[in-house]
């Protein structure tokens, strides 16, 4: 069994900052790629940022230079530092990770955390 627990969402004014965390726990052999997705109201889920096990990162164009993804491999945790937030960043944010267990490699989703940016 693997669990992803997210934290750090909330309500913030435009221009503010939030930091999201997502910790993986359970019968984990290794954690590979980790990422953050978001789903704005009435829209499809989209990739925000991703980071490989080696630390290489990529970002959606709309968040580049404002958001930073990082990870702590010892804690199986991925973070998303969000600065200069805009109302259009309002969404439910989900972490997604590729995890190797005794049953093979699978991708897991967090439960989602709401981020609301007021203008």
Secondary structure as UniProt FT lines:
FT   STRAND          2..7
FT   STRAND          10..13
FT   TURN            14..15
FT   STRAND          18..26
FT   STRAND          30..39
FT   TURN            41..42
FT   STRAND          45..51
FT   TURN            53..54
FT   STRAND          57..59
FT   TURN            61..66
FT   STRAND          67..72
FT   HELIX           73..75
FT   STRAND          77..82
FT   HELIX           87..89
FT   STRAND          91..101
FT   TURN            102..103
FT   STRAND          104..109
FT   STRAND          113..118
//
